[in-house]
Amino acid sequence: MEKIKVLLLLYSLEPGGAEKVVLSIAKHIDRNRFSPVVCAFKNGRLHPDFAKLKIPIYVLNKKSGIDISLFWKLRRVLKTENIKIIHSHNFSPNFWGRFIGYIVGIPILITTEHTLATSKTRLQKTIDHILSKITTKIIAVSNSVCDSHIREEDILPEKFVTIYNGIEPWNDHEEEINKFRSQFLKEFGIVDDSCIITTIGRLEPPKGYENLLKAIPLIHRIIPEPLFLIVGDGYLKTKIETLTRNLGIRERVVFTGFRSDIRKILGISNLCVIPSLREGFSITLLEAMSTGKPVVATDVGGNSEAISNGETGIIVPPDDPAALANGIIAVLNDKHMAEKMGLKARERFERLFTIQKMIDETEKLFESVKSNLN
């Protein structure tokens, strides 16, 4: 049986939710049936991870703004690799992938929407509406993302299929975590008995870090012990650090910068917080669930689809520091509840959000549209 060449098209190879999903698909897709090729507009820190997979990788070095040369570069990749399926991720790759793919005659055009349509401009929504007519299928990473695109972009519901993000199960043993804990605490000068609350993501406005920082003084009035880890980097770092000083909480907040050992950090944490103002379907949330940690998350995107409120975590309104503080306090004040939530979170993860489930559903979708190849 001839393998089907699938182009996994994304904007950059910098770490992020969509990029991790693409890496997972490239790594785990059935090589007996599909032959993955990765193409990114820009390079990034995940390049070595993709290179380990020993599959073709193309970096097109897109210029800022509208880069017409991208048409010829991507067309060359499609022709050279004899691509049959383009599977693109997020707006710019979705636009170029469908536009060029249609002109070149690629028979199957699949896009993935990783965030709500409300984050797009009116022009982007119009473009998505028009291009949906030539799109084979649109994957939404949550039902909330699906509904928002149907509503905001007036796309036919039958174009969509929801496939939740999935990640690999967490298998670190207690001995490994204890060793890591000692090393990590020493690296950042953290007192060993600290209660650690962790939030992870790019330091950018949609992640809602300012609301978390404003919640910290409210938490410390009730529970003074917690130390907050902010894991990630981004252009808001200086502004966020300044806010910690203005709020008088600088000594209780640790900025780790970018880390590749996310789940180990979650493994030594007491609680994970996701204060986002906008999400599609949070990979961080799944990472926390897989490590058996309770999560306090805002009610945006697919958060309330992943978390069973009051059972595997707590959902609070977005953009509300007081509500966020109350949710965190509730978990910290009841260790038995926190432990029970963590256990149920891991059970829910293993049932619904493993990487194997995501891969199985993606392959099932590819198989369902194979008739377009004839």
Secondary structure, DSSP 8 states (H G I E B T S, - for coil): ---EEEEEEEEESSSSHHHHHHHHHHHHS-TTTEEEEEEEEE--TTHHHHHTT-S-EEE----SS--THHHHHHHHHHHHHT-SEEEEESHHHHHHHHHHHHHHT-SEEEEEE-S-GGGS-HHHHHHHHHHGGG-SEEEESSHHHHHHHHHHH---GGGEEE----B------HHHHHHHHHHHHHHHT--TT--EEEEES-SSGGG-HHHHHHHHHHHHHH----EEEEEB--TTHHHHHHHHHHTT-GGGEEEEES-S-HHHHHHT-SEEEE--S--SS-HHHHHHHHTT--EEEES-TTHHHHS-BTTTEEEE-TT-HHHHHHHHHHHHT-HHHHHHHHHHHHHHHHHH-BHHHHHHHHHHHHHHTGGGG-
